[in-house]
Amino acid sequence: DNSSTLIFVGSELNIEVTPGKITQVTLSVDYNTGGIEVDFSFPEVSDPEWQYVGPAQFSDPGAASFSFYNDNGTLYVAHRDESVSYRFTLEKFNGTSWEVVGNKGFTGGDAYWASLYVDNGIPYMGYRDASTNRAIVRKYNGTNWETVGGDFVSSDAINFVSFTVLQSIPYIAYTNYTTGTIVKRFNGTSWEAVGNNISESINKVLKGSNGELYLAYRDAQTYQCFVTKFNGTDWDIVGGTGISEGDALNPSLHGIDLFIYNGTPYVAYSDHINDQKVTVKLFNGTSWEIVGQAGFSNVNVYYPSIYVYNGTPFVAYPNMGYGGQSGYGVVQKFDGSSWVNVGASPFTEEMGDHTIILTGYNGTLYAAYNTKPSSQMSVMKFE
């Protein structure tokens, strides 16, 4: 007996059912037939699937590079914009459609390595200016885009930018091929160094959480992945050693992503010893341990993206593999024993490059990517 409640309403008997997906069964009883005729009605309940946030392909064509941020449920996408000479445009989802924040092409010139962060409704973006190859940070003040701390953060050419805000203080990390990786913060007047320079690194991720600052990167010499934490004076290697084994065939194309959940660092990276497939590890307070099986993705991956909700890690990646010119987005989660698909797999239309960025809010997942052949932005959600 699956029924938990029996209620007579006129000539209808309503049965409320608690197990499974069926929420209500209605029995219609006809007393005029000389007997009892019973009809069962089972409401149709479909499994959750990925849906577009606003229209698909909402941006102008030519969004070949992008950054995605979720500010407590409000979604922002910054992307290169072919319609304004490949300068960056920021768009925000207003609940119905995507709208431009400030003016299109706010970077003033072509830009690379854009890293977006929205601090309590205030958008910031760190990036490399294409004309000078130097680092810049800009923020939107509600009316206009303004430069933070003067024209440039760096004095020399840089690469591999990552930006965050921690306790209302902007931080930026970038690589200078002469002096290594540099982290700076804005003290209200100028940009100052945070600890000593780190050895030259690539594909870095700077994250702040609960007052603590972390930097994940792939070392440019050994190609191993490391996670460091700022101790107030300098950078400590979390776990005392690299988290990946072996090197990479083309390290500039082997990404790493970092997520801090309740003080626990999680990383997803392209794993050389497992055919460049995705491996996820967490730091258990003593050492780095593999989450599930190593190299769990069905293809080798350039840039995985990781998000953790209620202790469950989720990873997004494109299924096109190395050298692939087209592919589709996949999201998987660790269910306690193995990595399983979230919704349909793949779930996107054809993607234009090797990047998909995953985030979430209150149990809803969001994934941003650009499409092929027009290279327009799409964002999808899974509730």
C-alpha positions as CSV (number, residue, x, y, z in Angstrom):
1,D,0.0,0.0,0.0
2,N,1.7,3.2,-1.2
3,S,-1.0,5.6,-0.1
4,S,-0.4,7.9,2.8
5,T,-3.7,9.8,2.9
6,L,-7.3,9.0,1.9
7,I,-9.7,11.9,1.3
8,F,-13.3,11.7,-0.1
9,V,-14.3,14.8,-2.0
10,G,-17.8,14.4,-3.5
11,S,-17.7,11.5,-5.8
12,E,-13.9,11.6,-6.2
13,L,-11.5,9.7,-4.0
14,N,-8.1,11.5,-3.8
15,I,-5.1,9.4,-2.8
16,E,-1.9,11.3,-1.9
17,V,1.1,9.1,-2.6
18,T,4.5,9.9,-1.1
19,P,7.0,7.3,-2.5
20,G,8.6,7.8,-5.9
21,K,7.7,10.6,-8.3
22,I,3.9,10.2,-8.3
23,T,2.5,13.1,-6.2
24,Q,-1.2,12.4,-6.6
25,V,-3.6,9.7,-7.9
26,T,-7.3,10.5,-8.5
27,L,-10.0,7.8,-8.5
28,S,-13.3,8.8,-10.2
29,V,-16.1,6.7,-8.9
30,D,-19.4,6.4,-11.0
31,Y,-22.4,5.3,-8.9
32,N,-24.8,5.2,-11.8
33,T,-23.5,2.1,-13.7
34,G,-24.8,-0.4,-11.3
35,G,-21.3,-1.0,-10.2
36,I,-18.2,1.0,-9.5
37,E,-16.0,2.2,-12.3
38,V,-12.6,3.4,-11.2
39,D,-10.3,5.6,-13.4
40,F,-6.7,6.1,-12.3
41,S,-5.0,9.3,-13.3
42,F,-1.2,9.5,-13.0
43,P,0.2,13.0,-13.4
44,E,3.1,13.0,-15.9
45,V,6.4,13.9,-14.3
46,S,9.5,14.3,-16.4
47,D,13.1,14.1,-15.3
48,P,14.9,17.4,-14.9
49,E,16.9,18.5,-18.0
50,W,19.1,21.3,-19.1
51,Q,17.3,24.5,-20.2
52,Y,18.4,27.8,-21.7
53,V,18.8,30.8,-19.5
54,G,17.1,33.4,-21.7
55,P,17.5,32.9,-25.5
56,A,20.1,30.6,-26.9
57,Q,23.0,32.3,-28.6
58,F,22.1,35.6,-27.0
59,S,25.4,37.5,-27.8
60,D,26.5,39.0,-31.1
61,P,28.7,36.6,-33.2
62,G,32.4,36.4,-32.5
63,A,32.4,35.7,-28.8
64,A,35.6,33.7,-29.1
65,S,36.8,34.1,-25.5
66,F,34.7,34.6,-22.4
67,S,34.5,34.6,-18.6
68,F,31.4,33.7,-16.5
69,Y,30.3,34.7,-13.0
70,N,27.4,33.9,-10.8
71,D,26.7,36.7,-8.2
72,N,24.3,35.0,-5.7
73,G,22.0,33.9,-8.6
74,T,22.6,36.9,-10.9
75,L,24.5,35.7,-14.0
76,Y,27.1,37.7,-15.9
77,V,29.1,36.8,-19.0
78,A,32.0,38.9,-20.3
79,H,33.1,38.0,-23.9
80,R,35.1,39.3,-26.8
81,D,32.8,41.0,-29.2
82,E,33.5,41.0,-32.9
83,S,31.0,43.7,-33.5
84,V,33.2,46.2,-31.6
85,S,36.6,45.1,-32.9
86,Y,37.0,42.2,-30.5
87,R,36.9,44.4,-27.4
88,F,35.1,42.9,-24.4
89,T,31.4,43.3,-23.6
90,L,29.7,42.4,-20.3
91,E,26.2,41.1,-20.3
92,K,23.9,40.4,-17.4
93,F,20.7,38.2,-17.2
94,N,17.9,40.4,-15.9
95,G,15.4,37.5,-15.3
96,T,14.1,37.6,-18.9
97,S,16.9,38.5,-21.3
98,W,20.6,39.4,-21.4
99,E,21.4,43.1,-21.3
100,V,24.7,44.9,-21.8
101,V,26.3,46.4,-18.6
102,G,27.6,49.8,-19.4
103,N,28.8,50.1,-23.0
104,K,29.8,47.4,-25.5
105,G,33.5,47.1,-25.9
106,F,34.3,48.6,-22.5
107,T,38.0,47.4,-22.7
108,G,38.7,50.2,-25.2
109,G,40.8,47.8,-27.3
110,D,41.3,44.1,-27.9
111,A,41.9,42.0,-24.8
112,Y,43.0,38.5,-23.7
113,W,43.0,36.3,-20.6
114,A,39.8,38.0,-19.2
115,S,38.9,37.1,-15.7
116,L,35.5,38.3,-14.3
117,Y,34.4,38.8,-10.7
118,V,31.3,40.4,-9.4
119,D,31.5,41.7,-5.8
120,N,28.1,42.4,-4.3
121,G,26.7,43.6,-7.6
122,I,29.9,45.5,-8.7
123,P,31.5,43.9,-11.7
124,Y,35.3,43.8,-12.0
125,M,37.5,42.3,-14.8
126,G,41.2,41.7,-15.0
127,Y,42.7,41.1,-18.4
128,R,45.7,41.6,-20.7
129,D,45.6,44.6,-22.9
130,A,46.4,43.5,-26.5
131,S,48.2,46.6,-27.6
132,T,50.6,46.7,-24.6
133,N,50.4,43.1,-23.3
134,R,50.1,44.5,-19.8
135,A,47.6,43.8,-17.1
136,I,44.6,46.0,-16.4
137,V,41.7,45.8,-14.0
138,R,38.5,47.7,-14.6
139,K,35.2,47.9,-12.6
140,Y,31.7,49.2,-13.4
141,N,30.7,52.0,-11.0
142,G,27.0,51.9,-12.0
143,T,27.4,54.4,-14.8
144,N,30.8,53.9,-16.4
145,W,33.7,51.5,-16.6
146,E,36.8,52.8,-14.7
147,T,40.3,51.6,-14.4
148,V,41.3,50.4,-10.9
149,G,44.6,51.8,-9.6
150,G,45.9,53.7,-12.6
151,D,46.3,52.6,-16.2
152,F,48.2,49.3,-15.7
153,V,48.8,46.8,-12.9
154,S,52.0,45.4,-14.5
155,S,55.0,47.3,-15.9
156,D,55.9,44.5,-18.4
157,A,54.2,42.1,-20.8
158,I,52.2,39.4,-19.0
159,N,50.1,36.3,-19.7
160,F,47.7,34.0,-17.9
161,V,45.6,36.4,-15.8
162,S,43.3,35.4,-12.9
163,F,41.3,37.9,-10.8
164,T,39.3,37.7,-7.6
165,V,37.9,39.9,-4.8
166,L,38.4,38.9,-1.2
167,Q,36.8,40.9,1.6
168,S,36.2,43.8,-0.8
169,I,39.9,43.8,-1.8
170,P,40.7,43.2,-5.5
171,Y,43.5,40.7,-6.2
172,I,45.1,39.8,-9.6
173,A,47.6,37.1,-10.5
174,Y,49.6,37.0,-13.8
175,T,52.7,35.5,-15.2
176,N,55.8,37.6,-16.2
177,Y,58.2,35.4,-18.1
178,T,61.2,37.2,-16.5
179,T,60.2,37.3,-12.9
180,G,57.7,34.5,-12.6
181,T,54.1,34.6,-11.3
182,I,53.1,37.7,-9.5
183,V,50.0,38.2,-7.2
184,K,49.0,41.8,-6.4
185,R,46.2,43.5,-4.4
186,F,44.8,47.0,-4.6
187,N,45.3,48.8,-1.3
188,G,43.0,51.7,-2.2
189,T,45.7,53.7,-3.8
190,S,48.0,51.4,-5.8
191,W,48.7,47.8,-6.6
192,E,51.1,46.0,-4.2
193,A,52.8,42.6,-4.2
194,V,51.2,39.8,-2.2
195,G,54.1,37.6,-1.0
196,N,57.0,36.7,-3.1
197,N,56.9,35.8,-6.8
198,I,56.0,32.2,-7.5
199,S,58.0,30.2,-10.1
200,E,56.8,30.7,-13.6
201,S,53.4,29.1,-14.0
202,I,50.6,28.7,-16.6
203,N,46.9,28.3,-16.5
204,K,46.4,29.7,-13.0
205,V,43.3,30.1,-10.9
206,L,43.2,32.7,-8.0
207,K,40.4,32.1,-5.5
208,G,39.4,33.7,-2.2
209,S,37.2,31.9,0.4
210,N,36.4,32.8,4.0
211,G,39.3,35.2,4.3
212,E,41.8,32.9,2.7
213,L,43.6,33.3,-0.6
214,Y,44.5,30.3,-2.8
215,L,46.3,30.0,-6.1
216,A,46.3,26.9,-8.3
217,Y,48.6,26.6,-11.2
218,R,50.6,24.4,-13.5
219,D,54.3,24.9,-13.1
220,A,55.9,26.0,-16.4
221,Q,59.1,23.9,-15.8
222,T,57.8,20.6,-14.4
223,Y,54.3,21.0,-15.7
224,Q,52.9,19.6,-12.4
225,C,49.8,21.1,-10.8
226,F,50.2,22.9,-7.5
227,V,47.8,24.6,-5.0
228,T,49.3,27.4,-2.8
229,K,47.7,29.3,0.1
230,F,48.8,32.8,1.3
231,N,49.8,32.7,5.0
232,G,49.8,36.4,5.5
233,T,53.5,36.8,4.4
234,D,54.2,34.3,1.7
235,W,52.8,31.3,-0.3
236,D,52.7,27.8,1.2
237,I,52.2,24.8,-1.0
238,V,49.1,23.0,0.1
239,G,50.0,19.4,1.0
240,G,53.7,20.2,0.5
241,T,54.0,18.9,-3.0
242,G,52.4,18.9,-6.4
243,I,49.1,17.3,-6.9
244,S,49.6,15.7,-10.3
245,E,52.0,13.1,-11.5
246,G,54.1,13.5,-14.6
247,D,54.3,16.3,-17.2
248,A,52.2,17.3,-20.1
249,L,52.8,17.1,-23.8
250,N,51.5,20.7,-24.3
251,P,51.2,22.2,-20.9
252,S,49.7,25.5,-22.1
253,L,46.7,23.5,-23.3
254,H,46.3,21.5,-20.1
255,G,44.0,23.4,-17.7
256,I,43.4,23.3,-14.0
257,D,40.4,24.6,-12.0
258,L,40.0,25.2,-8.3
259,F,37.0,25.4,-6.0
260,I,37.0,25.9,-2.2
261,Y,34.2,24.2,-0.4
262,N,33.9,24.9,3.4
263,G,37.7,25.4,3.5
264,T,38.4,22.2,1.5
265,P,40.2,22.8,-1.9
266,Y,39.0,20.7,-4.8
267,V,40.9,20.7,-8.1
268,A,40.0,19.4,-11.6
269,Y,42.8,19.0,-14.1
270,S,43.9,17.5,-17.4
271,D,45.8,14.4,-16.2
272,H,48.8,13.4,-18.3
273,I,49.3,9.9,-16.9
274,N,45.6,9.2,-17.7
275,D,45.7,10.2,-21.4
276,Q,44.9,13.9,-20.6
277,K,41.5,12.9,-19.2
278,V,40.0,14.7,-16.2
279,T,41.0,13.8,-12.6
280,V,39.6,15.5,-9.5
281,K,41.4,15.6,-6.2
282,L,40.6,17.2,-2.8
283,F,42.8,18.1,0.1
284,N,41.8,16.1,3.2
285,G,43.9,18.2,5.6
286,T,47.0,16.0,5.2
287,S,47.3,15.0,1.6
288,W,45.6,15.1,-1.8
289,E,43.2,12.3,-2.5
290,I,41.5,11.3,-5.8
291,V,37.7,11.7,-5.9
292,G,36.4,8.6,-7.6
293,Q,38.5,7.2,-10.3
294,A,41.4,9.1,-12.0
295,G,40.9,10.0,-15.7
296,F,37.1,9.5,-15.6
297,S,36.1,11.7,-18.6
298,N,35.3,9.9,-21.8
299,V,37.8,12.0,-23.8
300,N,41.0,13.9,-23.2
301,V,40.2,17.5,-22.1
302,Y,41.8,20.9,-22.4
303,Y,40.1,22.9,-19.7
304,P,37.8,21.3,-17.1
305,S,35.6,23.4,-14.8
306,I,34.6,22.3,-11.3
307,Y,31.9,23.4,-8.9
308,V,31.0,21.8,-5.5
309,Y,27.5,21.9,-3.9
310,N,26.7,20.3,-0.5
311,G,29.9,18.3,-0.7
312,T,29.1,16.9,-4.2
313,P,31.6,17.9,-6.9
314,F,30.4,18.6,-10.4
315,V,32.7,18.9,-13.5
316,A,32.0,20.3,-16.9
317,Y,34.0,19.7,-20.0
318,P,33.6,19.5,-23.8
319,N,33.6,16.1,-25.4
320,M,35.5,17.1,-28.5
321,G,39.0,15.9,-27.3
322,Y,42.4,17.1,-28.5
323,G,42.5,18.4,-32.0
324,G,38.7,18.2,-32.2
325,Q,37.1,21.1,-34.1
326,S,33.6,20.5,-32.7
327,G,32.0,18.9,-29.7
328,Y,29.3,19.2,-27.1
329,G,29.1,20.0,-23.4
330,V,29.1,17.3,-20.7
331,V,28.5,17.7,-16.9
332,Q,29.2,14.9,-14.5
333,K,29.0,14.6,-10.7
334,F,30.5,12.2,-8.2
335,D,27.7,10.3,-6.6
336,G,29.8,8.7,-3.8
337,S,31.1,5.8,-5.8
338,S,31.5,6.9,-9.5
339,W,31.2,9.9,-11.9
340,V,27.7,10.0,-13.5
341,N,26.1,12.2,-16.0
342,V,24.0,15.2,-14.9
343,G,21.0,15.2,-17.3
344,A,21.4,14.4,-20.9
345,S,25.0,13.8,-22.1
346,P,25.9,15.8,-24.0
347,F,23.4,18.5,-23.4
348,T,24.6,21.6,-25.4
349,E,24.4,22.5,-29.1
350,E,27.6,22.2,-31.0
351,M,30.4,24.2,-29.2
352,G,32.8,26.6,-30.8
353,D,35.9,25.9,-28.6
354,H,37.3,23.9,-25.8
355,T,35.9,25.9,-22.9
356,I,32.7,25.4,-20.8
357,I,32.4,27.2,-17.4
358,L,30.3,25.7,-14.6
359,T,28.9,27.4,-11.6
360,G,25.8,27.2,-9.4
361,Y,23.5,28.7,-6.8
362,N,21.1,27.1,-4.3
363,G,21.2,23.7,-6.1
364,T,20.8,25.0,-9.6
365,L,23.7,24.4,-12.0
366,Y,24.7,26.9,-14.7
367,A,27.0,26.3,-17.7
368,A,28.2,28.9,-20.2
369,Y,29.9,28.2,-23.5
370,N,30.0,29.6,-27.1
371,T,28.5,27.9,-30.1
372,K,29.5,26.8,-33.5
373,P,29.7,28.2,-36.2
374,S,28.7,31.7,-35.1
375,S,30.7,31.7,-31.9
376,Q,27.8,33.2,-29.9
377,M,27.2,32.8,-26.1
378,S,24.7,30.4,-24.6
379,V,24.0,29.7,-20.9
380,M,22.0,26.7,-19.7
381,K,20.7,25.7,-16.3
382,F,19.9,22.4,-14.5
383,E,17.5,22.5,-11.6
